[in-house]
C-alpha cells in the first residue's frame, strides 16, 4: 500500500509538471499571437480604407463638377 501511494504521488506531480510545461509554452507564444492579430486588424482597416477611397473616387468621377 505504501508503494502504491508513492507511485500515485509521483504520477500526480508528473502530470502537473507536464501541464505546467505546456502552459508555459502557450504563454510564451501569446505575444506573437497578439502581434499577429494586430497586424491582421491593421491590414483589414487598410483594405476598408482603400475600398472606401476607391468608391469615393468613382463617385466623384461619375458626377463631374460643371
C-alpha positions, 0 to 999 in steps of 0.5 A: 500500500505504501508503494502504491501511494508513492507511485500515485504521488509521483504520477500526480506531480508528473502530470502537473509538471507536464501541464505546467510545461505546456502552459508555459509554452502557450504563454510564451507564444501569446505575444506573437499571437497578439502581434499577429492579430494586430497586424491582421486588424491593421491590414483589414482597416487598410483594405476598408480604407482603400475600398472606401477611397476607391468608391469615393473616387468613382463617385466623384468621377461619375458626377463631374463638377460643371 
